[in-house]
Amino acid sequence: MFVLYSRCMKRLTHFILLTFLVFFLPTLVQAHGSGGTYEEIIDGYQIDIGYTPEVVETTSSIRFDFQAYVAENPQATSSEFHDVWVRIEKEGKLFFAGDVHKPVFGPTGFSTILTEAGEYTVYARFQNSGDSLVEAEFPLTVTENTAEKSVNDKLSLLLMGLAGLMVGFVVGWFMTRQS
């Protein structure tokens, strides 16, 4: 009986590990997981601004992450900036302006919703104790949100829920078979 239980638990462990490797490891290996990125070397700093999702739509949340590295030192984890002053505007109209503090743990970033479709300009100034280290700007295109996208989001949520239920049933089946 113990051999059967051990074999089932081994298979379940392998299944969970394989599922993790297939679905979650690719997002951990990439710098930003998914989404778009703006990278450029300016004044000796490697600027890396990531945003998720890659295709930004109105009324959908967008997450920005800001990093700046010394370009000559590729092993450096991050430069010594304390905060990033960010401004997002479209045709002279201001949509966001403010400081984003660099936390001790986790990425330096924020989330927002851009309500109008069009071409935006994102400005970022990396600062250290109020002194500007480096500044960057890049264009960001926001498209109109479509109803088809929301149907796809609901379908993917439904499929993820069904997958979770299936995993729960399989784990429950293994647990009840052991007793």
Secondary structure, DSSP 8 states (H G I E B T S, - for coil): -HHHHHHHHHHHHHHHHHHHHHHTHHHHHSSSSSSEEEEEEETTEEEEEEEESSSEETTSEEEEEEEEEETT-TT-S-----EEEEEEEETTEEEEEEEEE--SSS-EEEEEE--S-EEEEEEEEEEETTEEEEEEEEEEEEE---HHHHHHHHHHHHHHHHHHHHHHHHHHHHHHHH-
